[in-house]
Amino acid sequence: MANSSGNAYGLSILSPIKNGHVPGAEISFADFVRNKLQAWNSEINSPMALVPNTYLCRFYVLDDVVTESLPGGSMPDTWSDILPIVPDNLRRNVIPTQDRLHSRYLVFCCNFYAGPDGTPDAYLRGMWEAINGRIHDIWDNCYGFENVHHADEFIAYMKKCQRTTSLFFNGSTDQPLAEQLKALYMKQEFTKFALENQGLSAAAIRANYRAFMVRTQLNDLQSPSWQPGQYRL
């Protein structure tokens, strides 16, 4: 189903960035947004690491998408050019040679755990509650966001800017993030355990394994575990 894959949800948001320049500054709204996003790279972790159940996400500024509006080189296009319903010279005079965007866009693509209901509402509410200050830093530069003041308005705005998604990141299961982080932690720790116990007697390995299970707390998803946004051991 579009936007959903099991418990996972793919969210694609295109928000039109205001044209013109930031008041009192010699910088366009689009470049201002770009600089804000690039500044996140200097932080220890992305603000999105604070948003529950985020598998991965990406922000970028879309400057333009150039689309040729006249027929291309495929067989149907060739025939429509040879045998048009509308006279060819009239058609070419009224159709622009290129279609261009009227503004730049803030693009936000995210895969996250949505659960069986398959909607983005709970995730977007969690995003607002976790980082609404950072959200305003970015989206205040987009058309229409001046009317967003609480979670329900944020959800409505994002849905208005949403585009259908059919492609998903294939490096993750569709289980809750806490389960996936615990699985990564256990894989890391069990590999270390196997290396450290090479050549030991069965009795020693058994004793060490019991200690390993106590230390790693397999059924505790919160601790010890990898942390959201962690990208190195």
N, C-alpha and C positions, 0 to 999 in steps of 0.2 A: 504494500500500500504506500502511496506517495507520502513522504515526510516521515513514515514510521517503518522500522524494521525490528520486529519483535518488541522488546521493551525500550529499544533505542529510538531516539527522535532526531531528525536532521532539520535544523532551523536555519533558514537563509533569509537575512534581512537586508534590504536595500533602502536606506533612508536618504532622501535628497538633502544635500548640504546647501546652505544658503549661498547665493551668489554674492559677489562683492567682497568687501574687506571688513575685518574686525574693527569696530569703532575705536578710534584713537591709536590704531596700529597699522603699519604698512605691510599687512600680511592678509592674504585671502582666508576666508573661513576654511576652505579645503586644506590649505597648507597648515593652518593652525591646528586642525584636527590631526593631520599627518604628524606634526611635531609632537603633539600630545601622546599619540600612540607610540611613536618611536622612543619617547622618554620612558615608557614602561620597561624598555629593554635594560635600562640602568638600575632598575629595582631588583631586589633579591628574588622576587617572584612576581608573576603577573597578578593583578588584582582579581582576575578571573579564577585564581586558585581558591579564593574565598567563597565562590559560588558553589553550593552543594550539587553533586552529581554531574559535574562537567567532565566529559570524556576528553574533549579537545575543542579548541575554537580558534578562529582567526579573524582579525580585523584588517581592513585595508581601505584605502580611498580609491574609488574607481573614477578616473578622470574622464574617460570617454569610451564609447563603443561605436566604431565606425561600421555601418552596414550599407553595402551597395544596394540601392533600391531598384536598379535596372536588372533585367534578367542576367543570369550567370551563364555557365557553359554546359549545363546539364541538358539532356535530350528534351524534357518538357519545356525548359526555358527557351531552347532554340526554336521549337515549333511555335511557342507563343509569340516569339519575336517575328517569325516569318508569317504566321497567319493570325494576327491579333484581331480580337473582336472590335477594339477601338483602333482607328487608324494609327499607324506606328508613329508618324511625325507628331500627331496631337498628343499621344501618350507620353512621348519623350519630353515634350515641352512642359507638361504639367507635373511630371514626377521629378523630384530632385535627384541628383546623381548620388547623393549620400544622405543617410539619416544620422543625425548626431544627437547626443544627449543635451538637454537644456540646462542641466546642472550636474555637478559632480555628486557622487554618492558615497556615503559611508556604508561599507559592506561588512556584515557580521555573520559569519558562518559558524555553526556550533553543532556538535553531536553530544547528546546527553541522555541520561537515564530518565525516561518519562513514566515507566511503569505500564501496567496493563491498559490504563485509560487512553494512552496514546495522544495526549494533548500537551502543549507547551506551557499551560497556565501555571502549574505549580513551580516549574523551573524558573519561569520569568518572575514570579513572585519572590522566590528565593534569591534571585539575582538582584532584584530591587532592594530587598531587606539587607543583603550583604554589602552592596557597594553602590547605593544610590548616589552618593557624592561623586564617585568616579564616573557613573553613568551621566550625570549632569555635565561633567567636564567635557565629555565627548559629544553627547547628543544635543546639548543646548545650542550647538552650531548648525542644527538641522531644522528644516522647515517643520512647523507644527509642534515642536517639542516644548515650546513655551507654555503649552496647556497641560503638560504632564507634571503632576504634583504628588501623586501617590501610586501605589502598586497597581490598582485597577486601571488607572489611566495609562500607566506604562504598558501593561499587558495589551490594552486596546490599541495603543500606538504601534507596538511591535507587530501585532497581527495585521494591521493596516499596511505595514511595509513588508510583510512576509511574501516570499516567492516559493513555489513548490520545489521540494527537494526529492531527488530519486537516487542520489549517490551517497554512500556512507563510507566512513573510515573503516577499513577492514583489519585494524590491528587491535580490536577490542571485542569482548563479548558484550551482551546486552544486559548484564547484571548490574545491580547498584554499585556505584563507585567504590564504596567501602569494601565490598567483597573483592573487587578487582585489585585494589591496593593491598589488601591482606594477602591475596594470592601471589602478587609480585614479591612481597616481603618474604613469604614462606619459600618461594622458589630460590630467592637469594640466600636465605639462611640455610636451607637444606643443601644447597651446593657447597657452601662453606663447611657444613657439617661433614659431608661426604669426603671432602678433601682432607679435613683435619683428622679423620678417623681411618685413613688408609693404613693397613698393616696391623691394626690393633686386634686383640683377641675378641671372640664373640661376646664374652662376658663384659669386656670393657666397652664395646660398641653398644651393648644393650643398656648399660648404666648411663652412658653418655646420651643415648637416644631419649631415655626417660627424662634426663635433665633438659635436653633440647626441647621436648614437648612442654615441659613446665615453663621454660623461659619464653617460648614463642607464643604460648596461649592461642592455639589454633582457633578456638571458638570465640575469641574476643576480637571483633572486627576493628576496634578503635585503637588498641595498644597492646603490644607493639605492632607497628605497621608502617608502611610508607605513608607519607603525607601528601595531600593533594598538591599537585604542581611539582612534586619532586622529580628531578630529571637526572640525578646522579646518586650513586650509592653513598 
